[in-house]
Amino acid sequence: NSTIQRSLSESQYQTITLKPDVGELKISLTLPESAKNAAKYRVELDNRYETKNLAPLGFDSNSVLVIIPARQVPDGLYALTLYAIKSDGNEQAVPGQYYFEVKRID
């Protein structure tokens, strides 16, 4: 379980260390005030080569919970982009991204 704060610069990568027996990452994305009134959310995982849509597991008034299978994130740098979806269906990217680095240990 990791909580990741939004960042406007790539210099703030949070390191997530994975042991061989870890099957998934549970990441909690802290919501800024501007994104707290959304009806639902969408998340994109960017590994600097491709982006992949992720469906959040859930959310509350302070955060969005995302689960990522460990096999989908080899060692490296990643960014999550959060999209707030209003009740009318309009989608807006939340400013900033959530940066993290995956490192495996034996």
NORPE-V341931 format. One record per residue. RES is the residue in one letter. PSI is psi in degrees with one decimal (NA if undefined). Layout:
res=RES psi=PSI
res=RES psi=PSI
//
This chain:
res=N psi=128.7
res=S psi=142.7
res=T psi=129.0
res=I psi=131.1
res=Q psi=151.6
res=R psi=149.1
res=S psi=145.0
res=L psi=-3.7
res=S psi=147.9
res=E psi=-5.5
res=S psi=-3.6
res=Q psi=57.8
res=Y psi=131.0
res=Q psi=131.6
res=T psi=129.8
res=I psi=116.8
res=T psi=127.0
res=L psi=130.7
res=K psi=160.5
res=P psi=-27.1
res=D psi=3.4
res=V psi=125.0
res=G psi=-22.9
res=E psi=156.6
res=L psi=131.8
res=K psi=112.8
res=I psi=127.8
res=S psi=121.2
res=L psi=115.9
res=T psi=129.9
res=L psi=135.9
res=P psi=162.0
res=E psi=-39.7
res=S psi=-16.1
res=A psi=8.1
res=K psi=-11.5
res=N psi=21.9
res=A psi=153.1
res=A psi=-33.8
res=K psi=178.4
res=Y psi=159.0
res=R psi=146.7
res=V psi=140.0
res=E psi=132.4
res=L psi=124.4
res=D psi=122.2
res=N psi=18.5
res=R psi=-4.4
res=Y psi=-33.8
res=E psi=161.0
res=T psi=149.5
res=K psi=132.6
res=N psi=138.5
res=L psi=137.8
res=A psi=121.7
res=P psi=146.1
res=L psi=-32.0
res=G psi=176.5
res=F psi=159.3
res=D psi=-165.0
res=S psi=-9.9
res=N psi=-19.4
res=S psi=165.1
res=V psi=132.6
res=L psi=126.4
res=V psi=137.2
res=I psi=129.2
res=I psi=121.8
res=P psi=134.3
res=A psi=-31.3
res=R psi=-18.3
res=Q psi=-6.5
res=V psi=82.8
res=P psi=169.3
res=D psi=136.6
res=G psi=-174.0
res=L psi=140.9
res=Y psi=157.0
res=A psi=138.9
res=L psi=130.4
res=T psi=129.3
res=L psi=135.7
res=Y psi=128.6
res=A psi=130.0
res=I psi=119.7
res=K psi=168.6
res=S psi=-22.7
res=D psi=1.4
res=G psi=-11.3
res=N psi=137.7
res=E psi=138.9
res=Q psi=131.8
res=A psi=136.6
res=V psi=128.6
res=P psi=142.1
res=G psi=170.7
res=Q psi=168.2
res=Y psi=110.6
res=Y psi=138.4
res=F psi=158.9
res=E psi=135.4
res=V psi=129.1
res=K psi=128.9
res=R psi=145.4
res=I psi=156.0
res=D psi=NA
//
